Amino acid sequence: MTEDAIRVTAGRPTSSGDDRHGGGARRRLPVPSELIVLAATVIAVLIAAAAADNFDAPIAWAFVTLLAFAYIISRGLVKRGSGSDDGF
């Protein structure tokens, strides 16, 4: 099999019916699921900071900043590893 044929068929089901992704078409969310998890976690951290006496606002915002930083890095790694030619 040539390199071009491998590149074209990589990650797609083969003609023999070998479906590695669980079958059927996959729906794409309009928002990445990681963003939903990030938003829920940020809300949880801010609620915890408001409710707890020993969890100050500066610490909460530091956690929110770290979460946002981790999200940005993870999205960058996903885009870089996806092989798309969108500027990376």
N, CA and C atoms as an extended XYZ file, in Angstrom:
264
Properties=species:S:1:pos:R:3:atomname:S:1:resname:S:1:resid:I:1 pbc="F F F"
N         0.852       -1.164        0.000 N   MET     1
C         0.000        0.000        0.000 CA  MET     1
C         0.903        1.234        0.000 C   MET     1
N         0.596        2.204       -0.824 N   THR     2
C         1.437        3.388       -0.910 CA  THR     2
C         1.182        4.315        0.268 C   THR     2
N         2.100        5.247        0.469 N   GLU     3
C         1.969        6.191        1.568 CA  GLU     3
C         0.722        7.052        1.411 C   GLU     3
N         0.384        7.455        0.176 N   ASP     4
C        -0.819        8.253       -0.063 CA  ASP     4
C        -2.078        7.468        0.276 C   ASP     4
N        -2.115        6.185       -0.046 N   ALA     5
C        -3.281        5.365        0.262 CA  ALA     5
C        -3.436        5.188        1.761 C   ALA     5
N        -2.323        5.045        2.466 N   ILE     6
C        -2.384        4.923        3.913 CA  ILE     6
C        -2.894        6.219        4.522 C   ILE     6
N        -2.431        7.349        4.030 N   ARG     7
C        -2.852        8.639        4.547 CA  ARG     7
C        -4.340        8.869        4.305 C   ARG     7
N        -4.859        8.427        3.173 N   VAL     8
C        -6.271        8.623        2.844 CA  VAL     8
C        -7.157        7.739        3.711 C   VAL     8
N        -6.743        6.501        3.967 N   THR     9
C        -7.601        5.565        4.687 CA  THR     9
C        -7.362        5.531        6.189 C   THR     9
N        -6.375        6.256        6.694 N   ALA    10
C        -6.071        6.212        8.122 CA  ALA    10
C        -7.241        6.755        8.929 C   ALA    10
N        -7.687        5.973        9.922 N   GLY    11
C        -8.752        6.393       10.805 CA  GLY    11
C       -10.149        6.172       10.274 C   GLY    11
N       -10.288        5.647        9.075 N   ARG    12
C       -11.602        5.376        8.500 CA  ARG    12
C       -11.850        3.877        8.494 C   ARG    12
N       -13.123        3.488        8.576 N   PRO    13
C       -13.407        2.050        8.515 CA  PRO    13
C       -12.968        1.470        7.177 C   PRO    13
N       -12.463        0.263        7.200 N   THR    14
C       -12.033       -0.386        5.972 CA  THR    14
C       -13.228       -0.989        5.255 C   THR    14
N       -13.016       -1.401        4.051 N   SER    15
C       -14.119       -1.958        3.267 CA  SER    15
C       -14.585       -3.308        3.800 C   SER    15
N       -13.788       -3.940        4.675 N   SER    16
C       -14.179       -5.241        5.221 CA  SER    16
C       -15.160       -5.113        6.380 C   SER    16
N       -15.581       -3.888        6.696 N   GLY    17
C       -16.548       -3.681        7.757 CA  GLY    17
C       -15.922       -3.469        9.122 C   GLY    17
N       -14.609       -3.300        9.177 N   ASP    18
C       -13.913       -3.072       10.441 CA  ASP    18
C       -14.141       -1.626       10.868 C   ASP    18
N       -15.060       -1.430       11.808 N   ASP    19
C       -15.377       -0.086       12.271 CA  ASP    19
C       -14.788        0.103       13.666 C   ASP    19
N       -13.748        0.898       13.767 N   ARG    20
C       -13.052        1.082       15.028 CA  ARG    20
C       -13.707        2.109       15.938 C   ARG    20
N       -14.668        2.852       15.454 N   HIS    21
C       -15.232        3.952       16.223 CA  HIS    21
C       -16.631        3.670       16.739 C   HIS    21
N       -17.088        2.465       16.758 N   GLY    22
C       -18.365        2.148       17.353 CA  GLY    22
C       -19.541        2.192       16.403 C   GLY    22
N       -19.332        2.463       15.161 N   GLY    23
C       -20.403        2.416       14.169 CA  GLY    23
C       -21.206        3.691       14.079 C   GLY    23
N       -21.736        3.920       12.914 N   GLY    24
C       -22.605        5.059       12.695 CA  GLY    24
C       -21.861        6.376       12.616 C   GLY    24
N       -22.593        7.382       12.180 N   ALA    25
C       -22.014        8.716       12.079 CA  ALA    25
C       -21.941        9.339       13.473 C   ALA    25
N       -20.877       10.064       13.711 N   ARG    26
C       -20.703       10.724       14.997 CA  ARG    26
C       -21.171       12.162       14.887 C   ARG    26
N       -21.927       12.601       15.866 N   ARG    27
C       -22.366       13.988       15.890 CA  ARG    27
C       -21.288       14.831       16.543 C   ARG    27
N       -21.090       16.007       15.995 N   ARG    28
C       -20.139       16.934       16.585 CA  ARG    28
C       -20.898       17.981       17.372 C   ARG    28
N       -20.438       18.244       18.586 N   LEU    29
C       -21.046       19.277       19.398 CA  LEU    29
C       -20.637       20.645       18.860 C   LEU    29
N       -21.494       21.642       18.971 N   PRO    30
C       -21.097       22.975       18.534 CA  PRO    30
C       -20.011       23.573       19.431 C   PRO    30
N       -19.901       23.060       20.652 N   VAL    31
C       -18.887       23.503       21.606 CA  VAL    31
C       -18.103       22.271       22.032 C   VAL    31
N       -16.768       22.373       22.082 N   PRO    32
C       -15.995       21.209       22.532 CA  PRO    32
C       -16.413       20.782       23.941 C   PRO    32
N       -16.463       19.486       24.166 N   SER    33
C       -16.881       18.982       25.475 CA  SER    33
C       -15.933       19.433       26.578 C   SER    33
N       -14.667       19.663       26.232 N   GLU    34
C       -13.714       20.150       27.226 CA  GLU    34
C       -14.109       21.536       27.725 C   GLU    34
N       -14.696       22.348       26.847 N   LEU    35
C       -15.121       23.685       27.247 CA  LEU    35
C       -16.283       23.607       28.227 C   LEU    35
N       -17.165       22.658       28.026 N   ILE    36
C       -18.286       22.471       28.951 CA  ILE    36
C       -17.764       22.051       30.325 C   ILE    36
N       -16.800       21.146       30.338 N   VAL    37
C       -16.202       20.704       31.606 CA  VAL    37
C       -15.463       21.862       32.266 C   VAL    37
N       -14.747       22.659       31.493 N   LEU    38
C       -14.047       23.822       32.042 CA  LEU    38
C       -15.036       24.786       32.684 C   LEU    38
N       -16.117       25.105       31.981 N   ALA    39
C       -17.103       26.039       32.520 CA  ALA    39
C       -17.722       25.515       33.809 C   ALA    39
N       -18.052       24.228       33.839 N   ALA    40
C       -18.633       23.642       35.049 CA  ALA    40
C       -17.639       23.671       36.206 C   ALA    40
N       -16.376       23.412       35.925 N   THR    41
C       -15.355       23.412       36.970 CA  THR    41
C       -15.110       24.818       37.500 C   THR    41
N       -15.073       25.800       36.602 N   VAL    42
C       -14.889       27.194       37.024 CA  VAL    42
C       -16.053       27.624       37.907 C   VAL    42
N       -17.259       27.280       37.510 N   ILE    43
C       -18.429       27.627       38.322 CA  ILE    43
C       -18.341       26.956       39.689 C   ILE    43
N       -17.918       25.700       39.714 N   ALA    44
C       -17.787       24.986       40.989 CA  ALA    44
C       -16.737       25.637       41.886 C   ALA    44
N       -15.614       26.050       41.313 N   VAL    45
C       -14.558       26.698       42.107 CA  VAL    45
C       -15.058       28.024       42.666 C   VAL    45
N       -15.751       28.797       41.851 N   LEU    46
C       -16.227       30.101       42.318 CA  LEU    46
C       -17.332       29.958       43.367 C   LEU    46
N       -18.185       28.969       43.227 N   ILE    47
C       -19.215       28.721       44.247 CA  ILE    47
C       -18.557       28.266       45.547 C   ILE    47
N       -17.548       27.402       45.439 N   ALA    48
C       -16.836       26.942       46.634 CA  ALA    48
C       -16.147       28.116       47.327 C   ALA    48
N       -15.592       29.036       46.557 N   ALA    49
C       -14.927       30.195       47.149 CA  ALA    49
C       -15.932       31.102       47.853 C   ALA    49
N       -17.124       31.215       47.307 N   ALA    50
C       -18.144       32.056       47.927 CA  ALA    50
C       -18.714       31.405       49.185 C   ALA    50
N       -18.795       30.087       49.204 N   ALA    51
C       -19.430       29.393       50.318 CA  ALA    51
C       -18.482       29.072       51.467 C   ALA    51
N       -17.227       28.833       51.173 N   ALA    52
C       -16.285       28.402       52.214 CA  ALA    52
C       -15.606       29.607       52.855 C   ALA    52
N       -15.368       29.500       54.149 N   ASP    53
C       -14.710       30.588       54.871 CA  ASP    53
C       -13.192       30.586       54.675 C   ASP    53
N       -12.611       29.424       54.451 N   ASN    54
C       -11.158       29.319       54.348 CA  ASN    54
C       -10.671       29.233       52.896 C   ASN    54
N       -11.498       29.599       51.924 N   PHE    55
C       -11.141       29.539       50.501 CA  PHE    55
C       -11.316       30.940       49.931 C   PHE    55
N       -10.237       31.713       49.974 N   ASP    56
C       -10.293       33.131       49.607 CA  ASP    56
C       -10.422       33.339       48.100 C   ASP    56
N       -10.852       34.527       47.729 N   ALA    57
C       -11.036       34.880       46.319 CA  ALA    57
C        -9.727       34.816       45.521 C   ALA    57
N        -8.603       35.312       46.043 N   PRO    58
C        -7.363       35.213       45.251 CA  PRO    58
C        -6.974       33.774       44.920 C   PRO    58
N        -7.194       32.873       45.860 N   ILE    59
C        -6.884       31.467       45.599 CA  ILE    59
C        -7.830       30.905       44.545 C   ILE    59
N        -9.103       31.256       44.649 N   ALA    60
C       -10.095       30.788       43.670 CA  ALA    60
C        -9.742       31.289       42.271 C   ALA    60
N        -9.393       32.564       42.149 N   TRP    61
C        -9.047       33.097       40.825 CA  TRP    61
C        -7.744       32.501       40.307 C   TRP    61
N        -6.840       32.134       41.209 N   ALA    62
C        -5.623       31.446       40.770 CA  ALA    62
C        -5.981       30.078       40.194 C   ALA    62
N        -6.909       29.364       40.848 N   PHE    63
C        -7.364       28.082       40.309 CA  PHE    63
C        -8.049       28.251       38.956 C   PHE    63
N        -8.872       29.283       38.829 N   VAL    64
C        -9.554       29.543       37.553 CA  VAL    64
C        -8.536       29.844       36.464 C   VAL    64
N        -7.512       30.615       36.800 N   THR    65
C        -6.458       30.922       35.832 CA  THR    65
C        -5.718       29.663       35.410 C   THR    65
N        -5.400       28.797       36.362 N   LEU    66
C        -4.726       27.541       36.034 CA  LEU    66
C        -5.604       26.643       35.161 C   LEU    66
N        -6.894       26.597       35.461 N   LEU    67
C        -7.812       25.806       34.641 CA  LEU    67
C        -7.868       26.335       33.210 C   LEU    67
N        -7.953       27.663       33.070 N   ALA    68
C        -7.996       28.256       31.732 CA  ALA    68
C        -6.691       27.995       30.985 C   ALA    68
N        -5.567       28.111       31.673 N   PHE    69
C        -4.268       27.839       31.059 CA  PHE    69
C        -4.190       26.389       30.587 C   PHE    69
N        -4.632       25.463       31.424 N   ALA    70
C        -4.601       24.049       31.050 CA  ALA    70
C        -5.511       23.783       29.850 C   ALA    70
N        -6.663       24.437       29.814 N   TYR    71
C        -7.587       24.267       28.684 CA  TYR    71
C        -6.957       24.780       27.388 C   TYR    71
N        -6.349       25.947       27.450 N   ILE    72
C        -5.722       26.528       26.253 CA  ILE    72
C        -4.595       25.632       25.748 C   ILE    72
N        -3.773       25.130       26.657 N   ILE    73
C        -2.682       24.236       26.270 CA  ILE    73
C        -3.240       22.945       25.666 C   ILE    73
N        -4.270       22.371       26.281 N   SER    74
C        -4.817       21.110       25.763 CA  SER    74
C        -5.426       21.302       24.383 C   SER    74
N        -6.121       22.409       24.148 N   ARG    75
C        -6.701       22.662       22.827 CA  ARG    75
C        -5.594       22.868       21.786 C   ARG    75
N        -4.522       23.525       22.189 N   GLY    76
C        -3.404       23.706       21.269 CA  GLY    76
C        -2.757       22.390       20.895 C   GLY    76
N        -2.614       21.506       21.879 N   LEU    77
C        -2.035       20.192       21.592 CA  LEU    77
C        -2.947       19.367       20.693 C   LEU    77
N        -4.250       19.468       20.904 N   VAL    78
C        -5.187       18.734       20.059 CA  VAL    78
C        -5.109       19.234       18.627 C   VAL    78
N        -5.082       20.557       18.459 N   LYS    79
C        -5.004       21.112       17.104 CA  LYS    79
C        -3.686       20.755       16.436 C   LYS    79
N        -2.625       20.788       17.195 N   ARG    80
C        -1.320       20.462       16.628 CA  ARG    80
C        -1.234       18.987       16.235 C   ARG    80
N        -1.836       18.113       17.038 N   GLY    81
C        -1.782       16.690       16.775 CA  GLY    81
C        -2.796       16.198       15.762 C   GLY    81
N        -3.751       17.055       15.370 N   SER    82
C        -4.800       16.607       14.464 CA  SER    82
C        -4.329       16.525       13.007 C   SER    82
N        -3.227       17.173       12.680 N   GLY    83
C        -2.711       17.114       11.335 CA  GLY    83
C        -3.398       18.059       10.375 C   GLY    83
N        -4.243       18.953       10.893 N   SER    84
C        -4.897       19.912       10.005 CA  SER    84
C        -3.922       21.022        9.627 C   SER    84
N        -4.106       21.544        8.445 N   ASP    85
C        -3.226       22.598        7.940 CA  ASP    85
C        -3.877       23.964        8.150 C   ASP    85
N        -4.141       24.318        9.398 N   ASP    86
C        -4.790       25.603        9.678 CA  ASP    86
C        -3.836       26.563       10.376 C   ASP    86
N        -2.568       26.531       10.003 N   GLY    87
C        -1.626       27.478       10.535 CA  GLY    87
C        -0.677       26.914       11.585 C   GLY    87
N        -0.882       25.684       12.018 N   PHE    88
C         0.033       25.083       12.988 CA  PHE    88
C         1.116       24.347       12.263 C   PHE    88
